[in-house]
Amino acid sequence: MTYKTKQELVKETNFRTLGIIEYVNELKQQGLNDRQIQAKMIVDKVSRTPRATQMNFSKYKNISKQIGWIK
């Protein structure tokens, strides 16, 4: 499924997922690589543990291919 709007994504997942996707996408636009993004997620306390960081980033990687409004 391709999410064409933010509302479609929230209906299928939740607000936290939307926030993480927008946060990571903003960091990608700033030119950070995957490792730098994950480090920043811990520093900014978006994720509290390395495992949570990896899970959140993996969720972004999986869903980012299906998002229409970012591309």
N, CA, C and O atoms as CSV, one atom per row, in Angstrom:
chain,resi,resn,atom,element,x,y,z
A,1,MET,N,N,0.837,-1.178,0.000
A,1,MET,CA,C,0.000,0.000,0.000
A,1,MET,C,C,0.881,1.241,0.000
A,1,MET,O,O,1.884,1.307,0.711
A,2,THR,N,N,0.501,2.201,-0.790
A,2,THR,CA,C,1.198,3.478,-0.821
A,2,THR,C,C,0.378,4.498,-0.039
A,2,THR,O,O,-0.820,4.662,-0.272
A,3,TYR,N,N,1.037,5.174,0.881
A,3,TYR,CA,C,0.373,6.205,1.681
A,3,TYR,C,C,0.533,7.536,0.962
A,3,TYR,O,O,1.635,8.081,0.893
A,4,LYS,N,N,-0.555,8.055,0.431
A,4,LYS,CA,C,-0.485,9.311,-0.312
A,4,LYS,C,C,-0.598,10.521,0.601
A,4,LYS,O,O,-0.147,11.612,0.251
A,5,THR,N,N,-1.195,10.334,1.764
A,5,THR,CA,C,-1.334,11.434,2.718
A,5,THR,C,C,-0.908,10.968,4.106
A,5,THR,O,O,-0.796,9.772,4.376
A,6,LYS,N,N,-0.678,11.931,4.963
A,6,LYS,CA,C,-0.306,11.629,6.343
A,6,LYS,C,C,-1.465,10.956,7.076
A,6,LYS,O,O,-1.247,10.106,7.939
A,7,GLN,N,N,-2.692,11.336,6.733
A,7,GLN,CA,C,-3.862,10.757,7.382
A,7,GLN,C,C,-3.963,9.258,7.116
A,7,GLN,O,O,-4.325,8.491,8.009
A,8,GLU,N,N,-3.647,8.841,5.905
A,8,GLU,CA,C,-3.680,7.412,5.585
A,8,GLU,C,C,-2.658,6.646,6.422
A,8,GLU,O,O,-2.941,5.547,6.898
A,9,LEU,N,N,-1.485,7.219,6.599
A,9,LEU,CA,C,-0.447,6.573,7.394
A,9,LEU,C,C,-0.875,6.445,8.851
A,9,LEU,O,O,-0.682,5.397,9.468
A,10,VAL,N,N,-1.450,7.497,9.397
A,10,VAL,CA,C,-1.870,7.477,10.797
A,10,VAL,C,C,-2.991,6.459,11.004
A,10,VAL,O,O,-3.035,5.790,12.036
A,11,LYS,N,N,-3.888,6.339,10.041
A,11,LYS,CA,C,-4.964,5.344,10.163
A,11,LYS,C,C,-4.411,3.931,10.236
A,11,LYS,O,O,-4.931,3.099,10.980
A,12,GLU,N,N,-3.365,3.652,9.473
A,12,GLU,CA,C,-2.793,2.306,9.433
A,12,GLU,C,C,-1.788,2.055,10.558
A,12,GLU,O,O,-1.629,0.914,10.993
A,13,THR,N,N,-1.110,3.096,11.035
A,13,THR,CA,C,-0.087,2.918,12.071
A,13,THR,C,C,-0.481,3.745,13.292
A,13,THR,O,O,-1.464,3.434,13.964
A,14,ASN,N,N,0.291,4.811,13.582
A,14,ASN,CA,C,-0.015,5.703,14.710
A,14,ASN,C,C,0.742,7.012,14.535
A,14,ASN,O,O,1.518,7.170,13.593
A,15,PHE,N,N,0.511,7.944,15.446
A,15,PHE,CA,C,1.157,9.253,15.352
A,15,PHE,C,C,2.660,9.175,15.579
A,15,PHE,O,O,3.415,9.928,14.964
A,16,ARG,N,N,3.098,8.287,16.440
A,16,ARG,CA,C,4.536,8.170,16.711
A,16,ARG,C,C,5.284,7.784,15.438
A,16,ARG,O,O,6.354,8.322,15.154
A,17,THR,N,N,4.723,6.857,14.680
A,17,THR,CA,C,5.355,6.449,13.426
A,17,THR,C,C,5.457,7.631,12.477
A,17,THR,O,O,6.487,7.821,11.830
A,18,LEU,N,N,4.407,8.420,12.388
A,18,LEU,CA,C,4.433,9.614,11.543
A,18,LEU,C,C,5.527,10.564,11.990
A,18,LEU,O,O,6.261,11.098,11.159
A,19,GLY,N,N,5.646,10.781,13.286
A,19,GLY,CA,C,6.676,11.677,13.808
A,19,GLY,C,C,8.077,11.181,13.510
A,19,GLY,O,O,8.947,11.965,13.131
A,20,ILE,N,N,8.300,9.898,13.675
A,20,ILE,CA,C,9.622,9.327,13.404
A,20,ILE,C,C,9.961,9.457,11.926
A,20,ILE,O,O,11.090,9.800,11.576
A,21,ILE,N,N,9.003,9.189,11.067
A,21,ILE,CA,C,9.240,9.281,9.627
A,21,ILE,C,C,9.589,10.706,9.227
A,21,ILE,O,O,10.525,10.920,8.456
A,22,GLU,N,N,8.852,11.679,9.736
A,22,GLU,CA,C,9.148,13.069,9.398
A,22,GLU,C,C,10.490,13.509,9.980
A,22,GLU,O,O,11.229,14.249,9.330
A,23,TYR,N,N,10.813,13.065,11.190
A,23,TYR,CA,C,12.076,13.402,11.838
A,23,TYR,C,C,13.261,12.853,11.041
A,23,TYR,O,O,14.208,13.582,10.747
A,24,VAL,N,N,13.202,11.571,10.694
A,24,VAL,CA,C,14.296,10.942,9.956
A,24,VAL,C,C,14.407,11.538,8.558
A,24,VAL,O,O,15.514,11.753,8.065
A,25,ASN,N,N,13.285,11.805,7.922
A,25,ASN,CA,C,13.320,12.394,6.586
A,25,ASN,C,C,13.979,13.775,6.613
A,25,ASN,O,O,14.733,14.125,5.704
A,26,GLU,N,N,13.696,14.546,7.641
A,26,GLU,CA,C,14.329,15.869,7.770
A,26,GLU,C,C,15.845,15.735,7.915
A,26,GLU,O,O,16.595,16.511,7.323
A,27,LEU,N,N,16.291,14.766,8.691
A,27,LEU,CA,C,17.727,14.541,8.853
A,27,LEU,C,C,18.360,14.060,7.548
A,27,LEU,O,O,19.486,14.441,7.229
A,28,LYS,N,N,17.654,13.236,6.803
A,28,LYS,CA,C,18.159,12.779,5.498
A,28,LYS,C,C,18.337,13.968,4.558
A,28,LYS,O,O,19.319,14.033,3.819
A,29,GLN,N,N,17.397,14.901,4.581
A,29,GLN,CA,C,17.492,16.082,3.722
A,29,GLN,C,C,18.658,16.974,4.123
A,29,GLN,O,O,19.174,17.724,3.294
A,30,GLN,N,N,19.080,16.904,5.378
A,30,GLN,CA,C,20.241,17.666,5.837
A,30,GLN,C,C,21.543,17.009,5.411
A,30,GLN,O,O,22.616,17.587,5.585
A,31,GLY,N,N,21.458,15.796,4.851
A,31,GLY,CA,C,22.642,15.132,4.328
A,31,GLY,C,C,23.295,14.137,5.274
A,31,GLY,O,O,24.409,13.684,5.010
A,32,LEU,N,N,22.634,13.787,6.364
A,32,LEU,CA,C,23.202,12.825,7.301
A,32,LEU,C,C,23.050,11.411,6.751
A,32,LEU,O,O,22.068,11.098,6.079
A,33,ASN,N,N,24.031,10.562,7.043
A,33,ASN,CA,C,23.923,9.165,6.619
A,33,ASN,C,C,23.176,8.371,7.693
A,33,ASN,O,O,22.815,8.916,8.736
A,34,ASP,N,N,22.951,7.091,7.433
A,34,ASP,CA,C,22.136,6.269,8.330
A,34,ASP,C,C,22.716,6.204,9.743
A,34,ASP,O,O,21.976,6.312,10.721
A,35,ARG,N,N,24.006,6.032,9.854
A,35,ARG,CA,C,24.642,5.933,11.174
A,35,ARG,C,C,24.539,7.250,11.940
A,35,ARG,O,O,24.287,7.244,13.145
A,36,GLN,N,N,24.731,8.372,11.257
A,36,GLN,CA,C,24.625,9.679,11.904
A,36,GLN,C,C,23.188,9.948,12.365
A,36,GLN,O,O,22.968,10.543,13.421
A,37,ILE,N,N,22.229,9.511,11.574
A,37,ILE,CA,C,20.824,9.692,11.947
A,37,ILE,C,C,20.510,8.908,13.213
A,37,ILE,O,O,19.863,9.426,14.123
A,38,GLN,N,N,20.963,7.672,13.273
A,38,GLN,CA,C,20.698,6.851,14.453
A,38,GLN,C,C,21.377,7.429,15.692
A,38,GLN,O,O,20.804,7.388,16.781
A,39,ALA,N,N,22.573,7.958,15.544
A,39,ALA,CA,C,23.265,8.586,16.674
A,39,ALA,C,C,22.498,9.824,17.136
A,39,ALA,O,O,22.357,10.056,18.336
A,40,LYS,N,N,22.011,10.606,16.198
A,40,LYS,CA,C,21.257,11.810,16.536
A,40,LYS,C,C,19.934,11.465,17.216
A,40,LYS,O,O,19.463,12.204,18.080
A,41,MET,N,N,19.336,10.338,16.823
A,41,MET,CA,C,18.098,9.904,17.472
A,41,MET,C,C,18.321,9.641,18.961
A,41,MET,O,O,17.447,9.926,19.780
A,42,ILE,N,N,19.467,9.108,19.307
A,42,ILE,CA,C,19.775,8.856,20.720
A,42,ILE,C,C,20.102,10.165,21.428
A,42,ILE,O,O,19.635,10.398,22.543
A,43,VAL,N,N,20.893,11.015,20.798
A,43,VAL,CA,C,21.270,12.298,21.408
A,43,VAL,C,C,20.033,13.165,21.648
A,43,VAL,O,O,19.912,13.802,22.694
A,44,ASP,N,N,19.114,13.190,20.677
A,44,ASP,CA,C,17.899,14.004,20.796
A,44,ASP,C,C,16.806,13.322,21.618
A,44,ASP,O,O,15.723,13.878,21.800
A,45,LYS,N,N,17.091,12.127,22.108
A,45,LYS,CA,C,16.171,11.342,22.937
A,45,LYS,C,C,14.868,11.010,22.212
A,45,LYS,O,O,13.808,10.919,22.830
A,46,VAL,N,N,14.960,10.832,20.898
A,46,VAL,CA,C,13.827,10.325,20.135
A,46,VAL,C,C,13.665,8.850,20.458
A,46,VAL,O,O,12.548,8.352,20.596
A,47,SER,N,N,14.781,8.162,20.576
A,47,SER,CA,C,14.827,6.774,21.029
A,47,SER,C,C,15.738,6.717,22.242
A,47,SER,O,O,16.776,7.378,22.279
A,48,ARG,N,N,15.360,5.945,23.209
A,48,ARG,CA,C,16.118,5.949,24.463
A,48,ARG,C,C,17.216,4.905,24.522
A,48,ARG,O,O,18.168,5.054,25.288
A,49,THR,N,N,17.099,3.849,23.724
A,49,THR,CA,C,18.109,2.791,23.756
A,49,THR,C,C,18.564,2.492,22.332
A,49,THR,O,O,17.858,2.809,21.374
A,50,PRO,N,N,19.736,1.886,22.189
A,50,PRO,CA,C,20.191,1.512,20.846
A,50,PRO,C,C,19.232,0.546,20.143
A,50,PRO,O,O,19.031,0.633,18.931
A,51,ARG,N,N,18.654,-0.359,20.900
A,51,ARG,CA,C,17.710,-1.296,20.294
A,51,ARG,C,C,16.462,-0.575,19.780
A,51,ARG,O,O,15.991,-0.864,18.679
A,52,ALA,N,N,15.930,0.349,20.559
A,52,ALA,CA,C,14.759,1.110,20.123
A,52,ALA,C,C,15.108,1.962,18.910
A,52,ALA,O,O,14.292,2.126,18.004
A,53,THR,N,N,16.309,2.496,18.897
A,53,THR,CA,C,16.754,3.289,17.758
A,53,THR,C,C,16.776,2.440,16.499
A,53,THR,O,O,16.301,2.866,15.447
A,54,GLN,N,N,17.319,1.259,16.607
A,54,GLN,CA,C,17.386,0.373,15.451
A,54,GLN,C,C,15.996,-0.029,14.985
A,54,GLN,O,O,15.748,-0.096,13.781
A,55,MET,N,N,15.089,-0.298,15.910
A,55,MET,CA,C,13.722,-0.665,15.551
A,55,MET,C,C,13.001,0.495,14.871
A,55,MET,O,O,12.317,0.297,13.867
A,56,ASN,N,N,13.151,1.700,15.411
A,56,ASN,CA,C,12.506,2.869,14.811
A,56,ASN,C,C,13.075,3.174,13.428
A,56,ASN,O,O,12.334,3.519,12.507
A,57,PHE,N,N,14.383,3.045,13.288
A,57,PHE,CA,C,15.004,3.335,11.998
A,57,PHE,C,C,14.611,2.279,10.967
A,57,PHE,O,O,14.400,2.597,9.797
A,58,SER,N,N,14.515,1.034,11.398
A,58,SER,CA,C,14.072,-0.033,10.489
A,58,SER,C,C,12.644,0.206,10.035
A,58,SER,O,O,12.307,-0.033,8.876
A,59,LYS,N,N,11.805,0.678,10.946
A,59,LYS,CA,C,10.422,1.001,10.590
A,59,LYS,C,C,10.405,2.100,9.531
A,59,LYS,O,O,9.631,2.038,8.576
A,60,TYR,N,N,11.265,3.110,9.708
A,60,TYR,CA,C,11.356,4.179,8.711
A,60,TYR,C,C,11.764,3.613,7.356
A,60,TYR,O,O,11.159,3.941,6.335
A,61,LYS,N,N,12.796,2.758,7.345
A,61,LYS,CA,C,13.293,2.189,6.091
A,61,LYS,C,C,12.201,1.392,5.378
A,61,LYS,O,O,12.070,1.478,4.157
A,62,ASN,N,N,11.421,0.622,6.129
A,62,ASN,CA,C,10.369,-0.193,5.527
A,62,ASN,C,C,9.221,0.647,4.987
A,62,ASN,O,O,8.714,0.382,3.897
A,63,ILE,N,N,8.813,1.647,5.735
A,63,ILE,CA,C,7.655,2.447,5.340
A,63,ILE,C,C,8.015,3.526,4.331
A,63,ILE,O,O,7.158,3.935,3.548
A,64,SER,N,N,9.253,3.997,4.326
A,64,SER,CA,C,9.627,5.124,3.450
A,64,SER,C,C,9.423,4.796,1.967
A,64,SER,O,O,9.200,5.696,1.158
A,65,LYS,N,N,9.499,3.531,1.616
A,65,LYS,CA,C,9.282,3.137,0.222
A,65,LYS,C,C,7.821,3.265,-0.191
A,65,LYS,O,O,7.511,3.319,-1.381
A,66,GLN,N,N,6.929,3.313,0.785
A,66,GLN,CA,C,5.498,3.326,0.520
A,66,GLN,C,C,4.872,4.717,0.701
A,66,GLN,O,O,3.655,4.864,0.590
A,67,ILE,N,N,5.678,5.712,0.972
A,67,ILE,CA,C,5.142,7.039,1.260
A,67,ILE,C,C,5.189,7.909,0.022
A,67,ILE,O,O,6.246,8.108,-0.576
A,68,GLY,N,N,4.035,8.422,-0.355
A,68,GLY,CA,C,3.940,9.220,-1.554
A,68,GLY,C,C,4.205,10.699,-1.354
A,68,GLY,O,O,4.680,11.363,-2.276
A,69,TRP,N,N,3.914,11.234,-0.184
A,69,TRP,CA,C,4.047,12.686,-0.007
A,69,TRP,C,C,5.484,13.131,0.248
A,69,TRP,O,O,5.773,14.322,0.128
A,70,ILE,N,N,6.380,12.240,0.590
A,70,ILE,CA,C,7.775,12.613,0.832
A,70,ILE,C,C,8.555,12.734,-0.468
A,70,ILE,O,O,9.402,13.619,-0.598
A,71,LYS,N,N,8.291,11.881,-1.410
A,71,LYS,CA,C,9.064,11.820,-2.641
A,71,LYS,C,C,8.773,12.931,-3.543
A,71,LYS,O,O,9.352,13.015,-4.626
